[in-house]
Amino acid sequence: MKNRRTSRLNWINACSFSCLIIAASSMVNSAAASSELWISDESTISILSPDGLKADEELQLIKKRQAALSETDQQNIKHWGAGSPNYRWVQVLLQRYKKGPPSPIKARGLSLLNLAIYDAVAASENAKLQYNRARPIGTELHIELPTSASYPSSHAAAAAAAAGVLAYLLPDDASEFEQLALNASQSRVDAGVSFPSDITAGLEVGKIVAKQIIAYANADNSEVKWAGERPMGPGKYKGEKFVYPMVGSWKPIVISSIDDYLPEAPPAHDSDKMAGELEELREIERTVPASITAWSQHSTYQAIQWWYEQIATSVFENRLHNEPLKTAHAYATIAVANSDAIIACFRAKYTWWQIRPAQLDPSLSTLFPSPPHPSYPSAHSCNGGSMAGAITHYFPERAVELSDAAHAGGYSRLIAGIHYPSDHKAGSKLGKAVAASVVEFADQLVE
């Protein structure tokens, strides 16, 4: 694996393309590559040249298939033809993540998914530069014809990579994800924009990438169990239950030293600064609208799904849906910024074990129970700061809107009475700093 700091179908399967095998003698020419892969080793991804493939015969297969498309086939084309390769796959995982509160586990899963899609797309787009195969000509187009070369299919590569990583994250649904990958890939041929051999080659690329992303994930320390000793004292978090104490020991994807991003120590529990913060919490006017805002921000939707909807919306509005490399790069960068920020955030939480406001002052009323982990810094603020910072890099016209949304998410925790002002300030700063570092690294991949 590269040093991160210095480089960085059912019917389709029935077609026999024996020449499309992964072979050591058919390496993609790295000199033609326009972008670096994030995690995967491109030297292990090899594709035979499409020069020997019979395009005329494949074209007839496409036309025969199109002449018999069912309503289900038509819907499949529309479904997978919407948005970039990331769009539908992110929806799949977000649907699984709807239940329960936001968590570091969900941030990690989304980062692995989007990293896999980026690496698969980047490897495919690099190969397109070498082979420069024209798209099918004379088919009935059901979606907009991409302007890139045809071989291998980036959408098929993304589908196989996504399905593989999703099966790792949610093994009980592995067969469903595999079928979705076949549906997504078949839709490109049915739509008239890819040859069957483009799909076969793309699927092989995606499968290799998925294996490498999973191998990386298996070595990120996320399975390490808590074996520490919690500190006790008047200013420390109280309660028998505390969750995710080991997240801070997970391996970040980009930031090399978590300690460089930790905020300064929080105010002492018996300091004038803390007394002032408690008073600020008491003075917040918890009107019905304010309370509704706090409750809505407490949901998984607002903390995770809403932000991914902003990415998808921005991609559509900027007509980037037919530029898979650009969109995959954006999704991966944003997801990694968020995941690394959450890792740093929980390292900070379990560095200081800061007591929650209602634990320090039992007379302080809260809208809902405090989450079962230390107070400083606010994870909601780390989340919003990282998301807004990374998304704004790609869509600067939304800077004010997204900054306001991040602040609203963090401030809602003060309305709820479960965080101090210093928690919000430190979390926001941490999230923005991590996002800036991840963006700087990611930009080097596509220079």
Summary of the structure (lengths in Angstrom):
residues: 447
radius of gyration: 23.9
end to end distance: 20.0
largest distance: 79.7
contacts: 1614
relative contact order: 0.13
helix: 63%
strand: 1%
